[in-house]
């Protein structure tokens, strides 16, 4: 079972609280009813007479923005509401449907869901902070490298582990292509060129492991092995072939354990890349 760090859970709790504040500010501009009053045919909210439309729209946008973050907390806590014919839905993510005909939720449904999420997050935070150390440490995916977890999070929390790994692998490549200005090449050649030995060329910067290549700490614990920089090239190619390509070109789902292992591999690779130096051709010198 996935465990989440206390700090991550606290950030989710803060997001829910921001949503609640924005929601209540918006509700000040609305006439509120419930599903029984609307008879299942009409909206459960509509704008009060005499409201400034610009102000209403601004508050509505605030709700939409904060709902995006708060909905992640619903996925983590599982606090959804069952709707006949549609299954379990998230009232926070679907708050705007209250203004539509045949509204699925009432304002009280949204409030109740937010309160339930806060309660569950509070319990999860207490458990995370008071948990004692065990022989096998818990896995906190939110502590993975930010590029990896940001890309994987939305899919991981809905148990789409294969898609989470695929998105994380692609996100790391896009991240470094953007940093190096290399959108002119496919993924595997990009890593091969970027991590290969030798000097950078015009339009082809390189990532190099810092330090003297002759130093054993740079080369490895054994001087006879290839330098770590070249090992990174092999690691990039290996991950691309065994993880990224498999999750992209097949539909075989991964287990949670398999997904964790693959994300952890990419997270470690991402942290190694962060330690590398970016080496570019000195354009000014080359033009003289």
C-alpha positions in Angstrom: 0.0 0.0 0.0 1.3 3.5 -0.9 2.1 5.8 2.0 2.3 9.5 1.7 4.6 11.8 3.6 3.2 14.2 6.2 4.3 17.3 4.3 2.6 16.2 1.1 -0.6 15.5 3.0 -0.4 18.9 4.7 -0.1 20.6 1.3 -3.2 18.7 0.1 -5.1 19.8 3.3 -4.1 23.4 2.6 -5.4 23.1 -0.9 -8.8 21.8 0.3 -9.0 24.7 2.8 -8.3 27.2 0.0 -11.0 25.6 -2.1 -13.5 25.8 0.8 -12.8 29.5 1.2 -13.1 30.2 -2.5 -16.3 28.1 -2.7 -18.0 30.0 0.1 -17.1 33.4 -1.4 -18.7 32.3 -4.6 -21.8 30.9 -2.8 -22.3 34.4 -1.4 -23.4 35.4 -5.0 -25.6 32.4 -5.5 -29.2 31.2 -4.5 -28.8 27.8 -3.0 -31.2 24.8 -3.3 -30.9 21.0 -3.1 -31.6 18.1 -5.3 -35.1 17.6 -3.8 -36.1 21.2 -4.4 -34.7 21.2 -7.9 -36.7 17.9 -8.5 -33.6 16.6 -10.4 -34.4 18.8 -13.4 -32.9 22.2 -12.5 -29.6 23.7 -11.3 -29.0 23.6 -7.5 -27.5 27.1 -7.7 -28.1 30.3 -9.7 -26.9 33.8 -9.5 -28.7 36.2 -7.1 -30.4 39.2 -8.5 -28.4 42.4 -8.6 -25.0 40.7 -8.5 -22.0 42.3 -10.4 -21.3 39.8 -13.1 -17.6 40.6 -13.2 -17.3 39.9 -9.5 -19.2 36.7 -9.9 -17.0 35.5 -12.7 -13.8 36.3 -10.7 -15.0 34.3 -7.8 -16.1 31.5 -10.1 -12.6 31.4 -11.6 -11.1 31.2 -8.1 -13.2 28.2 -7.3 -12.2 26.5 -10.5 -8.5 27.1 -9.8 -8.6 25.9 -6.2 -10.7 22.9 -7.2 -8.0 21.6 -9.5 -5.6 21.2 -6.5 -8.3 20.1 -4.1 -9.4 17.3 -6.4 -6.0 15.6 -5.9 -6.9 15.3 -2.2 -10.1 13.5 -3.2 -8.2 11.0 -5.2 -5.8 10.3 -2.3 -8.5 9.9 0.3 -11.1 8.2 -1.9 -13.9 10.6 -0.8 -16.2 10.4 -3.7 -20.0 10.2 -3.9 -21.9 7.4 -5.8 -24.2 8.7 -8.5 -26.8 6.4 -10.0 -25.8 5.4 -13.5 -22.5 7.2 -13.4 -20.6 5.5 -10.5 -18.4 7.3 -8.0 -17.8 10.9 -8.8 -15.9 13.7 -7.2 -18.2 16.7 -6.2 -15.2 19.0 -5.8 -13.9 18.4 -9.4 -17.5 18.6 -10.7 -18.7 21.6 -8.7 -19.6 23.5 -11.8 -22.3 21.0 -12.7 -24.4 22.5 -10.0 -25.2 25.4 -12.4 -26.3 23.0 -15.1 -29.8 21.5 -15.7 -30.3 18.1 -14.0 -27.5 19.0 -11.5 -25.8 16.0 -10.1 -24.7 17.7 -6.8 -25.9 20.3 -4.4 -23.7 22.8 -2.5 -24.1 20.7 0.6 -22.7 17.7 -1.2 -19.6 19.8 -2.1 -19.2 21.0 1.5 -19.7 17.5 2.9 -17.0 16.1 0.6 -14.5 18.8 1.5 -15.2 18.2 5.2 -14.7 14.4 4.7 -11.5 14.9 2.9 -10.2 17.2 5.6 -11.1 14.6 8.2 -9.3 11.8 6.4 -6.3 13.9 5.6 -6.0 14.9 9.3 -6.0 11.2 10.3 -3.5 10.4 7.6 -1.2 13.2 8.7 -1.4 12.0 12.3 -0.5 8.5 11.2 2.4 9.7 9.0 3.8 11.8 11.9 3.5 9.2 14.6 4.5 6.2 12.6 7.5 4.4 14.1 10.4 3.2 12.1 10.1 -0.3 10.8 12.5 -2.7 9.2 11.0 -2.0 5.8 10.6 1.8 5.2 7.4 3.0 3.7 7.4 4.2 0.1 6.4 7.9 -0.3 6.1 8.5 -4.1 5.7 12.3 -3.4 9.3 12.3 -2.3 10.6 11.2 -5.7 12.4 13.7 -8.0 9.9 16.6 -8.6 10.0 16.2 -12.4 9.1 12.5 -12.0 6.4 12.8 -9.4 4.7 15.8 -11.0 4.2 13.9 -14.2 3.2 10.7 -12.5 1.0 11.9 -9.7 -2.4 12.3 -11.4 -2.2 8.8 -12.9 -0.6 7.2 -9.9 -3.4 8.3 -7.5 -6.0 6.7 -9.9 -4.0 3.5 -10.0 -2.9 3.8 -13.6 0.6 2.7 -12.9 1.7 2.0 -16.5 0.6 5.5 -17.6 2.2 7.1 -14.6 5.6 5.5 -15.5 5.2 6.4 -19.2 4.4 10.1 -18.4 7.3 10.3 -15.9 9.8 8.9 -18.4 8.6 11.3 -21.2 8.6 14.2 -18.8 12.2 13.8 -17.9 13.2 13.7 -21.5 11.1 16.8 -22.3 12.6 18.6 -19.3 16.1 18.2 -20.5 15.4 18.8 -24.1 13.8 22.1 -23.1 16.7 23.0 -20.9 19.2 22.2 -23.6 17.2 23.5 -26.6 17.2 20.1 -28.3 13.7 19.6 -29.7 15.3 18.7 -33.1 16.0 15.0 -32.2 14.2 11.9 -31.1 14.5 10.7 -27.5 17.1 7.9 -27.7 19.5 9.8 -30.0 19.0 12.8 -27.7 20.4 10.9 -24.7 23.1 9.3 -26.7 24.3 12.6 -28.1 23.9 14.5 -24.8 25.7 12.0 -22.6 28.3 10.8 -25.1 32.1 11.5 -24.5 33.8 14.4 -26.3 33.3 18.1 -26.6 29.9 19.7 -27.3 29.1 21.0 -30.8 27.1 24.0 -32.0 23.5 23.3 -31.2 24.4 20.1 -29.3 25.3 20.8 -25.7 26.4 18.0 -23.5 25.8 16.8 -19.9 29.1 15.8 -18.3 29.7 14.3 -14.9 31.7 16.9 -12.9 35.3 16.3 -11.9 38.6 15.2 -13.4 37.9 12.1 -15.7 41.1 10.6 -14.4 40.0 10.7 -10.8 38.9 7.3 -9.5 35.9 8.9 -7.8 34.8 10.2 -11.1 35.6 7.0 -13.0 34.2 4.7 -10.3 35.7 2.8 -7.3 37.8 0.8 -9.8 40.0 2.7 -12.2 39.5 0.1 -14.9 35.8 0.8 -15.4 34.4 3.3 -17.8 33.8 6.8 -16.4 30.5 7.5 -14.7 29.6 9.9 -17.5 29.6 7.1 -20.0 27.7 4.9 -17.6 24.9 7.5 -17.5 24.6 7.2 -21.3 24.1 3.4 -20.9 21.6 4.0 -18.1 19.6 6.4 -20.2 19.5 4.0 -23.1 18.6 1.1 -20.9 15.7 2.9 -19.2 14.4 4.1 -22.5 14.4 0.5 -24.0 13.2 -1.4 -20.9 10.8 1.0 -19.4 9.7 3.9 -21.5 9.3 1.9 -24.8 7.5 -0.9 -23.0 5.0 1.4 -21.2 4.4 3.3 -24.4 4.0 0.6 -26.9 2.1 -2.0 -24.9 -1.1 -2.0 -22.9 0.0 -4.4 -20.2 -0.8 -2.9 -16.8 1.8 -2.7 -14.1 1.3 -3.7 -10.5 1.9 -1.0 -7.9 5.2 -2.6 -6.9 6.4 -2.7 -10.6 5.4 0.9 -11.0 7.2 2.0 -7.8 10.4 0.3 -9.0 10.3 1.9 -12.4 9.6 5.4 -11.0 12.3 5.0 -8.5 14.8 4.1 -11.2 13.9 7.3 -13.2 14.0 9.4 -10.0 17.5 8.2 -9.3 18.5 8.9 -12.9 17.0 12.4 -12.7 19.0 13.2 -9.6 22.2 12.1 -11.2 21.5 14.3 -14.2 21.0 17.3 -11.8 24.6 16.8 -10.7 25.9 17.0 -14.2 27.5 20.1 -15.8 26.0 21.6 -18.9 28.7 22.1 -21.4 28.1 24.3 -24.5 30.2 25.5 -27.4 31.3 29.1 -26.7 29.5 30.8 -29.6 31.5 34.0 -29.2 34.8 32.3 -29.5 33.6 30.1 -32.4 32.6 33.1 -34.5 36.0 34.9 -34.2 
